[in-house]
Amino acid sequence: MNSEILWILLCTLLGKTLGNRIRCYDCNPDGPCTEIVRTCEEGERCGFLEQRLNQEEQVKFPGNPTVTLIHHHPTCVAAHRCEQEETELVGGVSYTTHSSCCHGDLCNGAATTMIPSIALATLVAITLAWILPGLWGG
């Protein structure tokens, strides 16, 4: 078989395999949250995880109000966990993890505003209804 045909076939198959997966921002696990781009696994979507210590685990400083520690970071989220909240006990410490998801490639960047799809569609429809009559009216 001609090597060029084999190369085209290989690229086509590889493209089909990776074509359905999306890329998302994720935190580098080796240190502070430096956003890296990662290809999510099948069945995952882009999103954010927010981990919060539960009420009884809050940090209290003398003379200051109670402080709640929150870790919010972008990552790939299993689709069945989107908009879910789970409480876990790790090493005797109880914390709650809330996962939220967005739609599309790299939608979970730091500057991303997560707007529900219905709200975005409504906003577009209202804007078009306001602009289009003016264009047709002359």
The first five atom37 places (N, CA, C, CB, O) and aatype in JSON, in Angstrom:
{
  "aatype": [12, 2, 15, 6, 9, 10, 17, 9, 10, 10, 4, 16, 10, 10, 7, 11, 16, 10, 7, 2, 1, 9, 1, 4, 18, 3, 4, 2, 14, 3, 7, 14, 4, 16, 6, 9, 19, 1, 16, 4, 6, 6, 7, 6, 1, 4, 7, 13, 10, 6, 5, 1, 10, 2, 5, 6, 6, 5, 19, 11, 13, 14, 7, 2, 14, 16, 19, 16, 10, 9, 8, 8, 8, 14, 16, 4, 19, 0, 0, 8, 1, 4, 6, 5, 6, 6, 16, 6, 10, 19, 7, 7, 19, 15, 18, 16, 16, 8, 15, 15, 4, 4, 8, 7, 3, 10, 4, 2, 7, 0, 0, 16, 16, 12, 9, 14, 15, 9, 0, 10, 0, 16, 10, 19, 0, 9, 16, 10, 0, 17, 9, 10, 14, 7, 10, 17, 7, 7],
  "atom_mask": [
    [1, 1, 1, 1, 1],
    [1, 1, 1, 1, 1],
    [1, 1, 1, 1, 1],
    [1, 1, 1, 1, 1],
    [1, 1, 1, 1, 1],
    [1, 1, 1, 1, 1],
    [1, 1, 1, 1, 1],
    [1, 1, 1, 1, 1],
    [1, 1, 1, 1, 1],
    [1, 1, 1, 1, 1],
    [1, 1, 1, 1, 1],
    [1, 1, 1, 1, 1],
    [1, 1, 1, 1, 1],
    [1, 1, 1, 1, 1],
    [1, 1, 1, 0, 1],
    [1, 1, 1, 1, 1],
    [1, 1, 1, 1, 1],
    [1, 1, 1, 1, 1],
    [1, 1, 1, 0, 1],
    [1, 1, 1, 1, 1],
    [1, 1, 1, 1, 1],
    [1, 1, 1, 1, 1],
    [1, 1, 1, 1, 1],
    [1, 1, 1, 1, 1],
    [1, 1, 1, 1, 1],
    [1, 1, 1, 1, 1],
    [1, 1, 1, 1, 1],
    [1, 1, 1, 1, 1],
    [1, 1, 1, 1, 1],
    [1, 1, 1, 1, 1],
    [1, 1, 1, 0, 1],
    [1, 1, 1, 1, 1],
    [1, 1, 1, 1, 1],
    [1, 1, 1, 1, 1],
    [1, 1, 1, 1, 1],
    [1, 1, 1, 1, 1],
    [1, 1, 1, 1, 1],
    [1, 1, 1, 1, 1],
    [1, 1, 1, 1, 1],
    [1, 1, 1, 1, 1],
    [1, 1, 1, 1, 1],
    [1, 1, 1, 1, 1],
    [1, 1, 1, 0, 1],
    [1, 1, 1, 1, 1],
    [1, 1, 1, 1, 1],
    [1, 1, 1, 1, 1],
    [1, 1, 1, 0, 1],
    [1, 1, 1, 1, 1],
    [1, 1, 1, 1, 1],
    [1, 1, 1, 1, 1],
    [1, 1, 1, 1, 1],
    [1, 1, 1, 1, 1],
    [1, 1, 1, 1, 1],
    [1, 1, 1, 1, 1],
    [1, 1, 1, 1, 1],
    [1, 1, 1, 1, 1],
    [1, 1, 1, 1, 1],
    [1, 1, 1, 1, 1],
    [1, 1, 1, 1, 1],
    [1, 1, 1, 1, 1],
    [1, 1, 1, 1, 1],
    [1, 1, 1, 1, 1],
    [1, 1, 1, 0, 1],
    [1, 1, 1, 1, 1],
    [1, 1, 1, 1, 1],
    [1, 1, 1, 1, 1],
    [1, 1, 1, 1, 1],
    [1, 1, 1, 1, 1],
    [1, 1, 1, 1, 1],
    [1, 1, 1, 1, 1],
    [1, 1, 1, 1, 1],
    [1, 1, 1, 1, 1],
    [1, 1, 1, 1, 1],
    [1, 1, 1, 1, 1],
    [1, 1, 1, 1, 1],
    [1, 1, 1, 1, 1],
    [1, 1, 1, 1, 1],
    [1, 1, 1, 1, 1],
    [1, 1, 1, 1, 1],
    [1, 1, 1, 1, 1],
    [1, 1, 1, 1, 1],
    [1, 1, 1, 1, 1],
    [1, 1, 1, 1, 1],
    [1, 1, 1, 1, 1],
    [1, 1, 1, 1, 1],
    [1, 1, 1, 1, 1],
    [1, 1, 1, 1, 1],
    [1, 1, 1, 1, 1],
    [1, 1, 1, 1, 1],
    [1, 1, 1, 1, 1],
    [1, 1, 1, 0, 1],
    [1, 1, 1, 0, 1],
    [1, 1, 1, 1, 1],
    [1, 1, 1, 1, 1],
    [1, 1, 1, 1, 1],
    [1, 1, 1, 1, 1],
    [1, 1, 1, 1, 1],
    [1, 1, 1, 1, 1],
    [1, 1, 1, 1, 1],
    [1, 1, 1, 1, 1],
    [1, 1, 1, 1, 1],
    [1, 1, 1, 1, 1],
    [1, 1, 1, 1, 1],
    [1, 1, 1, 0, 1],
    [1, 1, 1, 1, 1],
    [1, 1, 1, 1, 1],
    [1, 1, 1, 1, 1],
    [1, 1, 1, 1, 1],
    [1, 1, 1, 0, 1],
    [1, 1, 1, 1, 1],
    [1, 1, 1, 1, 1],
    [1, 1, 1, 1, 1],
    [1, 1, 1, 1, 1],
    [1, 1, 1, 1, 1],
    [1, 1, 1, 1, 1],
    [1, 1, 1, 1, 1],
    [1, 1, 1, 1, 1],
    [1, 1, 1, 1, 1],
    [1, 1, 1, 1, 1],
    [1, 1, 1, 1, 1],
    [1, 1, 1, 1, 1],
    [1, 1, 1, 1, 1],
    [1, 1, 1, 1, 1],
    [1, 1, 1, 1, 1],
    [1, 1, 1, 1, 1],
    [1, 1, 1, 1, 1],
    [1, 1, 1, 1, 1],
    [1, 1, 1, 1, 1],
    [1, 1, 1, 1, 1],
    [1, 1, 1, 1, 1],
    [1, 1, 1, 1, 1],
    [1, 1, 1, 1, 1],
    [1, 1, 1, 1, 1],
    [1, 1, 1, 0, 1],
    [1, 1, 1, 1, 1],
    [1, 1, 1, 1, 1],
    [1, 1, 1, 0, 1],
    [1, 1, 1, 0, 1]
  ],
  "atom_positions": [
    [[0.85, -1.18, 0.0], [0.0, 0.0, 0.0], [0.89, 1.24, 0.0], [-0.96, 0.0, 1.22], [1.91, 1.28, 0.69]],
    [[0.52, 2.21, -0.75], [1.27, 3.45, -0.86], [1.32, 4.14, 0.51], [0.63, 4.38, -1.92], [0.31, 4.22, 1.21]],
    [[2.49, 4.63, 0.9], [2.65, 5.24, 2.23], [1.79, 6.5, 2.39], [4.11, 5.59, 2.48], [1.35, 6.81, 3.5]],
    [[1.55, 7.24, 1.3], [0.71, 8.44, 1.4], [-0.73, 8.07, 1.72], [0.77, 9.24, 0.09], [-1.38, 8.74, 2.53]],
    [[-1.23, 7.02, 1.09], [-2.6, 6.57, 1.36], [-2.71, 6.06, 2.79], [-3.03, 5.45, 0.36], [-3.7, 6.34, 3.47]],
    [[-1.72, 5.33, 3.25], [-1.7, 4.84, 4.63], [-1.7, 6.01, 5.61], [-0.48, 3.94, 4.86], [-2.41, 5.98, 6.61]],
    [[-0.91, 7.04, 5.33], [-0.83, 8.22, 6.19], [-2.18, 8.94, 6.24], [0.27, 9.18, 5.69], [-2.62, 9.35, 7.32]],
    [[-2.83, 9.1, 5.1], [-4.15, 9.76, 5.05], [-5.17, 8.94, 5.83], [-4.62, 9.94, 3.58], [-5.98, 9.5, 6.58]],
    [[-5.15, 7.63, 5.67], [-6.07, 6.76, 6.4], [-5.84, 6.85, 7.9], [-5.9, 5.31, 5.94], [-6.8, 6.94, 8.67]],
    [[-4.59, 6.85, 8.32], [-4.26, 6.95, 9.74], [-4.73, 8.28, 10.32], [-2.75, 6.8, 9.94], [-5.31, 8.32, 11.4]],
    [[-4.48, 9.37, 9.61], [-4.92, 10.7, 10.08], [-6.43, 10.79, 10.16], [-4.38, 11.79, 9.15], [-6.97, 11.4, 11.09]],
    [[-7.13, 10.2, 9.2], [-8.59, 10.2, 9.21], [-9.13, 9.44, 10.41], [-9.14, 9.6, 7.91], [-10.02, 9.92, 11.1]],
    [[-8.59, 8.26, 10.67], [-9.03, 7.46, 11.81], [-8.71, 8.15, 13.13], [-8.38, 6.09, 11.78], [-9.53, 8.13, 14.05]],
    [[-7.54, 8.75, 13.23], [-7.16, 9.46, 14.45], [-8.06, 10.66, 14.66], [-5.69, 9.89, 14.39], [-8.47, 10.95, 15.78]],
    [[-8.38, 11.36, 13.59], [-9.28, 12.51, 13.67], [-10.66, 12.11, 14.13], [0.0, 0.0, 0.0], [-11.29, 12.82, 14.91]],
    [[-11.15, 10.96, 13.65], [-12.46, 10.46, 14.07], [-12.44, 10.09, 15.55], [-12.87, 9.24, 13.22], [-13.41, 10.34, 16.27]],
    [[-11.34, 9.5, 16.0], [-11.24, 9.08, 17.39], [-11.21, 10.27, 18.33], [-10.0, 8.24, 17.59], [-11.91, 10.28, 19.34]],
    [[-10.43, 11.28, 18.0], [-10.29, 12.44, 18.87], [-11.3, 13.53, 18.56], [-8.9, 13.0, 18.77], [-11.44, 14.48, 19.34]],
    [[-12.0, 13.43, 17.45], [-12.89, 14.49, 17.01], [-14.06, 14.76, 17.92], [0.0, 0.0, 0.0], [-14.54, 15.9, 17.96]],
    [[-14.53, 13.77, 18.66], [-15.69, 13.96, 19.53], [-15.32, 14.44, 20.92], [-16.45, 12.67, 19.63], [-16.2, 14.72, 21.73]],
    [[-14.07, 14.53, 21.21], [-13.64, 14.97, 22.54], [-13.39, 16.46, 22.53], [-12.38, 14.22, 22.99], [-12.91, 17.03, 21.54]],
    [[-13.7, 17.09, 23.64], [-13.51, 18.54, 23.72], [-12.27, 18.86, 24.54], [-14.74, 19.22, 24.33], [-11.8, 18.04, 25.34]],
    [[-11.76, 20.05, 24.33], [-10.62, 20.53, 25.1], [-11.13, 21.49, 26.17], [-9.55, 21.21, 24.18], [-12.03, 22.3, 25.92]],
    [[-10.55, 21.38, 27.35], [-10.95, 22.23, 28.47], [-9.71, 22.74, 29.18], [-11.87, 21.46, 29.44], [-8.63, 22.17, 29.09]],
    [[-9.9, 23.84, 29.9], [-8.83, 24.31, 30.77], [-8.85, 23.45, 32.02], [-9.0, 25.82, 31.11], [-9.9, 23.01, 32.48]],
    [[-7.68, 23.23, 32.57], [-7.53, 22.45, 33.79], [-6.4, 23.07, 34.59], [-7.25, 20.93, 33.48], [-5.58, 23.8, 34.04]],
    [[-6.36, 22.78, 35.87], [-5.27, 23.28, 36.71], [-4.11, 22.3, 36.69], [-5.75, 23.53, 38.16], [-4.32, 21.09, 36.75]],
    [[-2.92, 22.82, 36.61], [-1.73, 22.0, 36.68], [-1.64, 21.43, 38.09], [-0.44, 22.83, 36.31], [-1.58, 22.2, 39.05]],
    [[-1.62, 20.11, 38.25], [-1.62, 19.52, 39.58], [-0.31, 19.68, 40.35], [-1.94, 18.07, 39.48], [-0.25, 19.35, 41.53]],
    [[0.73, 20.18, 39.7], [2.04, 20.25, 40.33], [2.3, 21.53, 41.12], [3.09, 20.12, 39.3], [3.42, 21.74, 41.58]],
    [[1.31, 22.38, 41.29], [1.56, 23.62, 42.02], [0.35, 24.51, 41.98], [0.0, 0.0, 0.0], [-0.79, 24.04, 41.95]],
    [[0.59, 25.83, 42.0], [-0.53, 26.76, 41.94], [-1.32, 26.55, 40.65], [-0.03, 28.23, 42.04], [-0.8, 26.01, 39.68]],
    [[-2.56, 26.98, 40.65], [-3.44, 26.74, 39.5], [-2.98, 27.54, 38.29], [-4.89, 27.09, 39.85], [-3.36, 28.7, 38.12]],
    [[-2.17, 26.91, 37.46], [-1.77, 27.47, 36.19], [-2.6, 26.75, 35.14], [-0.21, 27.31, 35.92], [-2.47, 25.53, 34.97]],
    [[-3.45, 27.48, 34.44], [-4.34, 26.83, 33.48], [-3.57, 26.18, 32.35], [-5.34, 27.84, 32.92], [-2.72, 26.8, 31.7]],
    [[-3.88, 24.9, 32.13], [-3.33, 24.16, 31.0], [-4.52, 23.66, 30.18], [-2.42, 22.97, 31.48], [-5.63, 23.56, 30.7]],
    [[-4.3, 23.35, 28.91], [-5.37, 22.81, 28.06], [-5.26, 21.29, 28.07], [-5.28, 23.37, 26.6], [-4.18, 20.73, 27.88]],
    [[-6.39, 20.64, 28.3], [-6.44, 19.19, 28.39], [-7.59, 18.67, 27.53], [-6.6, 18.72, 29.87], [-8.65, 19.29, 27.48]],
    [[-7.4, 17.56, 26.86], [-8.48, 16.91, 26.12], [-9.23, 16.01, 27.08], [-7.93, 16.1, 24.89], [-8.65, 15.1, 27.68]],
    [[-10.52, 16.26, 27.22], [-11.33, 15.5, 28.16], [-11.6, 14.09, 27.63], [-12.66, 16.21, 28.44], [-11.52, 13.83, 26.43]],
    [[-11.91, 13.21, 28.55], [-12.25, 11.84, 28.19], [-13.68, 11.79, 27.64], [-12.11, 10.9, 29.42], [-14.43, 12.75, 27.78]],
    [[-14.02, 10.69, 27.03], [-15.38, 10.49, 26.52], [-16.36, 10.61, 27.69], [-15.52, 9.09, 25.82], [-16.12, 10.03, 28.75]],
    [[-17.44, 11.34, 27.52], [-18.45, 11.5, 28.57], [-18.15, 12.62, 29.55], [0.0, 0.0, 0.0], [-18.85, 12.76, 30.55]],
    [[-17.13, 13.43, 29.28], [-16.81, 14.56, 30.15], [-17.1, 15.87, 29.43], [-15.33, 14.51, 30.59], [-17.11, 15.93, 28.2]],
    [[-17.34, 16.91, 30.23], [-17.56, 18.26, 29.71], [-16.68, 19.23, 30.46], [-19.06, 18.67, 29.82], [-16.18, 18.92, 31.54]],
    [[-16.49, 20.4, 29.88], [-15.72, 21.45, 30.57], [-16.55, 21.97, 31.73], [-15.34, 22.6, 29.59], [-17.78, 22.0, 31.67]],
    [[-15.88, 22.39, 32.77], [-16.6, 22.94, 33.91], [-15.66, 23.43, 34.99], [0.0, 0.0, 0.0], [-14.47, 23.62, 34.77]],
    [[-16.24, 23.62, 36.15], [-15.51, 24.08, 37.32], [-15.87, 23.21, 38.51], [-15.82, 25.57, 37.62], [-16.99, 22.72, 38.62]],
    [[-14.91, 23.02, 39.4], [-15.16, 22.38, 40.69], [-14.95, 23.43, 41.76], [-14.23, 21.13, 40.91], [-13.97, 24.16, 41.74]],
    [[-15.88, 23.48, 42.7], [-15.72, 24.37, 43.84], [-15.76, 23.5, 45.09], [-16.85, 25.48, 43.88], [-16.77, 22.88, 45.4]],
    [[-14.64, 23.47, 45.79], [-14.53, 22.66, 47.0], [-14.52, 23.6, 48.2], [-13.26, 21.76, 46.98], [-13.75, 24.55, 48.25]],
    [[-15.4, 23.3, 49.16], [-15.58, 24.18, 50.31], [-15.61, 23.33, 51.58], [-16.88, 25.02, 50.18], [-16.29, 22.3, 51.64]],
    [[-14.86, 23.77, 52.59], [-14.91, 23.09, 53.88], [-16.29, 23.28, 54.48], [-13.82, 23.62, 54.85], [-16.87, 24.36, 54.37]],
    [[-16.83, 22.25, 55.11], [-18.15, 22.36, 55.72], [-18.11, 23.23, 56.97], [-18.69, 20.97, 56.06], [-17.03, 23.51, 57.5]],
    [[-19.26, 23.63, 57.43], [-19.41, 24.6, 58.52], [-18.54, 24.28, 59.74], [-20.87, 24.67, 58.95], [-17.88, 25.16, 60.29]],
    [[-18.54, 23.02, 60.15], [-17.78, 22.65, 61.35], [-16.27, 22.65, 61.12], [-18.21, 21.29, 61.84], [-15.5, 22.56, 62.08]],
    [[-15.84, 22.74, 59.86], [-14.42, 22.73, 59.53], [-13.86, 24.12, 59.25], [-14.18, 21.83, 58.34], [-12.7, 24.24, 58.84]],
    [[-14.65, 25.16, 59.46], [-14.19, 26.51, 59.14], [-13.05, 26.92, 60.06], [-15.35, 27.51, 59.26], [-12.94, 26.44, 61.19]],
    [[-12.21, 27.8, 59.57], [-11.04, 28.27, 60.3], [-11.42, 29.52, 61.09], [-9.85, 28.56, 59.34], [-12.01, 30.45, 60.54]],
    [[-11.08, 29.53, 62.39], [-11.39, 30.69, 63.23], [-10.1, 31.34, 63.69], [-12.26, 30.29, 64.44], [-9.21, 30.68, 64.22]],
    [[-10.01, 32.65, 63.48], [-8.86, 33.42, 63.92], [-9.28, 34.28, 65.1], [-8.29, 34.3, 62.77], [-10.39, 34.81, 65.1]],
    [[-8.41, 34.43, 66.13], [-8.77, 35.25, 67.28], [-9.06, 36.69, 66.86], [-7.65, 35.22, 68.33], [-8.26, 37.31, 66.15]],
    [[-10.21, 37.23, 67.3], [-10.55, 38.61, 67.02], [-11.04, 38.87, 65.61], [0.0, 0.0, 0.0], [-11.33, 40.01, 65.26]],
    [[-11.14, 37.85, 64.78], [-11.6, 38.0, 63.4], [-12.78, 37.08, 63.14], [-10.45, 37.7, 62.4], [-13.0, 36.12, 63.87]],
    [[-13.54, 37.39, 62.1], [-14.66, 36.5, 61.78], [-14.18, 35.15, 61.27], [-15.57, 37.16, 60.73], [-13.0, 34.97, 60.94]],
    [[-15.09, 34.21, 61.22], [-14.8, 32.88, 60.71], [-14.45, 32.95, 59.23], [-16.0, 31.93, 60.94], [-15.05, 33.72, 58.48]],
    [[-13.49, 32.16, 58.81], [-13.06, 32.12, 57.42], [-13.43, 30.76, 56.83], [-11.51, 32.39, 57.29], [-13.15, 29.72, 57.42]],
    [[-14.06, 30.78, 55.66], [-14.37, 29.55, 54.95], [-13.4, 29.4, 53.8], [-15.85, 29.55, 54.44], [-13.28, 30.29, 52.95]],
    [[-12.7, 28.29, 53.76], [-11.73, 28.04, 52.69], [-12.46, 27.45, 51.48], [-10.6, 27.09, 53.17], [-13.17, 26.46, 51.6]],
    [[-12.25, 28.07, 50.32], [-12.89, 27.63, 49.08], [-11.82, 27.47, 48.01], [-14.0, 28.65, 48.63], [-10.98, 28.35, 47.83]],
    [[-11.87, 26.36, 47.3], [-10.97, 26.13, 46.17], [-11.84, 26.01, 44.93], [-10.07, 24.83, 46.38], [-12.64, 25.07, 44.82]],
    [[-11.7, 26.94, 43.99], [-12.5, 26.98, 42.76], [-11.55, 26.86, 41.58], [-13.35, 28.31, 42.67], [-10.66, 27.69, 41.41]],
    [[-11.72, 25.83, 40.75], [-10.79, 25.66, 39.63], [-11.46, 25.01, 38.43], [-9.6, 24.82, 40.07], [-12.42, 24.25, 38.57]],
    [[-10.93, 25.32, 37.21], [-11.47, 24.71, 35.99], [-10.95, 23.28, 35.84], [-11.08, 25.54, 34.76], [-9.86, 22.95, 36.3]],
    [[-11.76, 22.44, 35.19], [-11.36, 21.05, 34.96], [-12.34, 20.38, 34.01], [-11.27, 20.28, 36.29], [-13.34, 20.98, 33.62]],
    [[-12.08, 19.13, 33.65], [-13.05, 18.3, 32.94], [-13.94, 17.64, 33.99], [-12.33, 17.21, 32.02], [-13.45, 17.15, 35.01]],
    [[-15.24, 17.64, 33.75], [-16.21, 17.1, 34.71], [-17.01, 16.0, 34.03], [-17.15, 18.22, 35.27], [-17.45, 16.17, 32.89]],
    [[-17.2, 14.88, 34.71], [-18.05, 13.82, 34.16], [-19.45, 14.39, 33.96], [-18.09, 12.57, 35.11], [-20.0, 15.02, 34.86]],
    [[-20.04, 14.16, 32.78], [-21.32, 14.77, 32.43], [-22.41, 14.46, 33.45], [-21.76, 14.29, 31.05], [-23.26, 15.31, 33.71]],
    [[-22.41, 13.27, 34.03], [-23.45, 12.92, 35.0], [-23.27, 13.64, 36.35], [-23.46, 11.41, 35.23], [-24.15, 13.58, 37.2]],
    [[-22.14, 14.32, 36.53], [-21.9, 15.06, 37.77], [-22.13, 16.56, 37.62], [-20.49, 14.82, 38.25], [-21.98, 17.3, 38.59]],
    [[-22.5, 17.01, 36.43], [-22.73, 18.44, 36.21], [-23.86, 18.94, 37.1], [-23.07, 18.72, 34.72], [-24.89, 18.28, 37.25]],
    [[-23.65, 20.1, 37.69], [-24.62, 20.75, 38.58], [-24.98, 19.86, 39.77], [-25.88, 21.12, 37.81], [-26.12, 19.88, 40.24]],
    [[-24.03, 19.08, 40.24], [-24.23, 18.21, 41.4], [-23.41, 18.71, 42.58], [-23.85, 16.75, 41.06], [-22.43, 19.43, 42.41]],
    [[-23.83, 18.33, 43.76], [-23.09, 18.66, 44.96], [-22.89, 17.38, 45.76], [-23.84, 19.75, 45.82], [-23.84, 16.62, 45.98]],
    [[-21.66, 17.15, 46.18], [-21.34, 15.94, 46.93], [-20.56, 16.32, 48.18], [-20.52, 14.95, 46.07], [-19.72, 17.21, 48.15]],
    [[-20.85, 15.64, 49.27], [-20.11, 15.85, 50.51], [-19.21, 14.64, 50.72], [-21.08, 16.05, 51.73], [-19.64, 13.5, 50.59]],
    [[-17.94, 14.92, 51.04], [-16.96, 13.85, 51.22], [-16.22, 14.04, 52.53], [-15.97, 13.82, 50.03], [-16.1, 15.15, 53.04]],
    [[-15.72, 12.95, 53.07], [-14.9, 12.97, 54.26], [-13.53, 12.42, 53.87], [-15.55, 12.14, 55.44], [-13.41, 11.24, 53.52]],
    [[-12.51, 13.27, 53.93], [-11.16, 12.86, 53.55], [-10.22, 13.2, 54.7], [-10.69, 13.56, 52.23], [-10.1, 14.36, 55.09]],
    [[-9.57, 12.19, 55.24], [-8.63, 12.41, 56.34], [-9.27, 13.07, 57.55], [0.0, 0.0, 0.0], [-8.63, 13.86, 58.24]],
    [[-10.53, 12.75, 57.81], [-11.23, 13.33, 58.95], [-11.76, 14.74, 58.71], [0.0, 0.0, 0.0], [-12.32, 15.34, 59.62]],
    [[-11.59, 15.27, 57.51], [-12.07, 16.61, 57.18], [-13.24, 16.48, 56.21], [-10.93, 17.49, 56.56], [-13.14, 15.79, 55.2]],
    [[-14.35, 17.15, 56.54], [-15.54, 17.1, 55.71], [-15.58, 18.32, 54.79], [-16.81, 17.04, 56.58], [-15.42, 19.45, 55.24]],
    [[-15.8, 18.08, 53.49], [-15.93, 19.19, 52.56], [-16.97, 18.86, 51.49], [-14.58, 19.53, 51.91], [-17.26, 17.7, 51.23]],
    [[-17.5, 19.91, 50.88], [-18.52, 19.78, 49.85], [-17.93, 20.2, 48.52], [-19.77, 20.63, 50.19], [-17.25, 21.23, 48.42]],
    [[-18.17, 19.41, 47.49], [-17.72, 19.73, 46.14], [-18.94, 19.99, 45.27], [-16.84, 18.59, 45.55], [-19.82, 19.13, 45.15]],
    [[-18.99, 21.17, 44.65], [-20.05, 21.51, 43.7], [-19.41, 21.57, 42.32], [-20.75, 22.87, 44.07], [-18.4, 22.23, 42.12]],
    [[-20.01, 20.87, 41.36], [-19.49, 20.9, 39.99], [-20.49, 21.6, 39.09], [-19.2, 19.47, 39.47], [-21.69, 21.35, 39.15]],
    [[-19.98, 22.49, 38.25], [-20.81, 23.16, 37.25], [-20.17, 22.96, 35.89], [-20.98, 24.69, 37.58], [-18.94, 22.86, 35.79]],
    [[-20.98, 22.9, 34.85], [-20.48, 22.62, 33.51], [-20.88, 23.71, 32.53], [-20.99, 21.27, 33.02], [-21.84, 24.45, 32.76]],
    [[-20.13, 23.79, 31.45], [-20.46, 24.72, 30.36], [-20.39, 23.93, 29.06], [-19.48, 25.96, 30.34], [-19.92, 22.79, 29.05]],
    [[-20.85, 24.52, 27.99], [-20.91, 23.83, 26.7], [-19.87, 24.4, 25.76], [-22.31, 23.94, 26.08], [-19.75, 25.62, 25.63]],
    [[-19.11, 23.54, 25.1], [-18.19, 23.98, 24.07], [-16.73, 23.81, 24.43], [0.0, 0.0, 0.0], [-16.37, 23.6, 25.59]],
    [[-15.92, 23.92, 23.41], [-14.48, 23.79, 23.52], [-13.91, 24.98, 24.3], [-13.83, 23.7, 22.13], [-14.2, 26.13, 23.97]],
    [[-13.1, 24.72, 25.32], [-12.41, 25.74, 26.12], [-13.36, 26.77, 26.72], [-11.38, 26.45, 25.27], [-13.0, 27.94, 26.86]],
    [[-14.57, 26.36, 27.08], [-15.56, 27.31, 27.63], [-15.32, 27.63, 29.1], [-16.95, 26.75, 27.46], [-15.98, 28.51, 29.64]],
    [[-14.4, 26.94, 29.76], [-14.2, 27.15, 31.19], [-12.94, 27.94, 31.52], [-14.15, 25.82, 31.89], [-12.29, 27.69, 32.53]],
    [[-12.61, 28.9, 30.66], [-11.46, 29.77, 30.92], [-11.75, 30.71, 32.07], [0.0, 0.0, 0.0], [-12.9, 30.87, 32.47]],
    [[-10.72, 31.34, 32.6], [-10.86, 32.23, 33.75], [-11.8, 33.39, 33.46], [-9.51, 32.76, 34.17], [-12.51, 33.84, 34.36]],
    [[-11.82, 33.87, 32.22], [-12.65, 35.02, 31.89], [-14.04, 34.6, 31.41], [-11.98, 35.86, 30.83], [-14.83, 35.45, 31.0]],
    [[-14.33, 33.32, 31.45], [-15.61, 32.83, 30.95], [-16.73, 33.18, 31.91], [-15.55, 31.33, 30.73], [-16.61, 33.01, 33.12]],
    [[-17.82, 33.67, 31.35], [-19.03, 33.86, 32.12], [-19.95, 32.73, 31.73], [-19.7, 35.27, 31.86], [-20.28, 32.56, 30.56]],
    [[-20.37, 31.96, 32.71], [-21.21, 30.82, 32.4], [-22.66, 31.26, 32.42], [-20.97, 29.67, 33.4], [-23.23, 31.5, 33.49]],
    [[-23.27, 31.38, 31.25], [-24.66, 31.78, 31.11], [-25.42, 30.56, 30.63], [-24.82, 32.99, 30.11], [-25.02, 29.91, 29.66]],
    [[-26.53, 30.22, 31.29], [-27.31, 29.08, 30.82], [-27.73, 29.28, 29.37], [-28.54, 28.87, 31.71], [-27.99, 30.41, 28.95]],
    [[-27.81, 28.21, 28.61], [-28.13, 28.27, 27.18], [-29.45, 28.97, 26.91], [-28.16, 26.88, 26.6], [-29.54, 29.74, 25.95]],
    [[-30.48, 28.72, 27.72], [-31.78, 29.33, 27.49], [-31.71, 30.85, 27.66], [-32.83, 28.74, 28.45], [-32.35, 31.59, 26.92]],
    [[-30.93, 31.31, 28.64], [-30.78, 32.75, 28.85], [-30.05, 33.4, 27.68], [-30.03, 33.04, 30.16], [-30.42, 34.49, 27.24]],
    [[-29.04, 32.73, 27.17], [-28.29, 33.24, 26.03], [-29.17, 33.29, 24.78], [-27.05, 32.39, 25.77], [-29.14, 34.27, 24.04]],
    [[-29.95, 32.24, 24.54], [-30.86, 32.21, 23.39], [-31.91, 33.3, 23.49], [-31.53, 30.83, 23.27], [-32.24, 33.93, 22.48]],
    [[-32.43, 33.54, 24.68], [-33.42, 34.6, 24.89], [-32.81, 35.96, 24.61], [-33.98, 34.55, 26.31], [-33.44, 36.8, 23.96]],
    [[-31.61, 36.19, 25.1], [-30.93, 37.46, 24.87], [-30.69, 37.71, 23.38], [-29.59, 37.48, 25.63], [-30.89, 38.82, 22.9]],
    [[-30.28, 36.69, 22.66], [-30.06, 36.82, 21.21], [-31.38, 37.12, 20.5], [-29.42, 35.53, 20.64], [-31.42, 37.98, 19.62]],
    [[-32.46, 36.43, 20.87], [-33.76, 36.65, 20.23], [-34.27, 38.07, 20.47], [-34.79, 35.64, 20.76], [-34.78, 38.7, 19.55]],
    [[-34.13, 38.57, 21.69], [-34.57, 39.94, 22.0], [-33.75, 40.95, 21.22], [-34.46, 40.21, 23.52], [-34.3, 41.91, 20.69]],
    [[-32.45, 40.75, 21.16], [-31.58, 41.67, 20.42], [-31.94, 41.69, 18.94], [-30.1, 41.28, 20.59], [-32.02, 42.76, 18.34]],
    [[-32.15, 40.52, 18.35], [-32.53, 40.46, 16.93], [-33.9, 41.1, 16.69], [-32.55, 39.0, 16.45], [-34.08, 41.8, 15.7]],
    [[-34.85, 40.88, 17.6], [-36.18, 41.48, 17.45], [-36.1, 43.0, 17.53], [-37.13, 40.96, 18.53], [-36.92, 43.69, 16.92]],
    [[-35.14, 43.53, 18.25], [-34.98, 44.98, 18.39], [-34.24, 45.57, 17.18], [-34.21, 45.3, 19.67], [-34.58, 46.67, 16.73]],
    [[-33.24, 44.85, 16.65], [-32.4, 45.37, 15.56], [-33.05, 45.19, 14.19], [-31.05, 44.69, 15.58], [-33.04, 46.12, 13.38]],
    [[-33.61, 44.02, 13.91], [-34.1, 43.7, 12.56], [-35.21, 44.63, 12.06], [-34.6, 42.3, 12.54], [-35.14, 45.02, 10.89]],
    [[-36.22, 45.02, 12.85], [-37.24, 45.94, 12.32], [-36.65, 47.27, 11.87], [-38.31, 46.19, 13.38], [-37.13, 47.85, 10.9]],
    [[-35.63, 47.75, 12.54], [-34.98, 49.0, 12.14], [-34.26, 48.87, 10.82], [0.0, 0.0, 0.0], [-34.21, 49.82, 10.04]],
    [[-33.69, 47.69, 10.56], [-33.0, 47.47, 9.29], [-33.97, 47.38, 8.12], [-32.17, 46.19, 9.36], [-33.69, 47.89, 7.03]],
    [[-35.13, 46.74, 8.33], [-36.1, 46.6, 7.25], [-36.91, 47.87, 7.05], [-37.03, 45.44, 7.55], [-37.42, 48.11, 5.95]],
    [[-37.04, 48.68, 8.1], [-37.85, 49.9, 8.01], [-37.16, 51.0, 7.22], [0.0, 0.0, 0.0], [-37.81, 51.96, 6.82]],
    [[-35.88, 50.88, 6.99], [-35.17, 51.87, 6.18], [-34.49, 52.81, 7.0], [0.0, 0.0, 0.0], [-33.83, 53.72, 6.48]]
  ]
}
